[in-house]
Amino acid sequence: MSTVDFNLEEALNTVLMQAMPQSKEKQISIDRDWPAEVSCMHLCGDNLRLQQVLADFLACMLQFTQPAEGPIVLQVIPRMENIGSGMQIAHLEFR
């Protein structure tokens, strides 16, 4: 694992762009649902691993979703926890 500083929304948008060819092929739209605070969240962690896991998650959703079932929505629910002077832990729920 590698640890780098990255913007969460940029990572999420990269994942959505990677899923677009498959979503167009299956004629299933992918929508996003996350609060505005996600756009300015800078995290320290394994950006590539997070993108890999979320890309696999979306690929599975696309594989098992039929066009008639409606769009797929990638939802992010962030919760921040203060752990000291200026330090926070981000708890992120992906649905």
Secondary structure, 3 states (H helix, E strand, C coil): CCCEEEEHHHHHHHHHHHHHHHHHHHCCCEEEECCHHHHHCEEEECHHHHHHHHHHHHHHHHHCCCHHHCCEEEEEEEEEEEEECCEEEEEEEEC
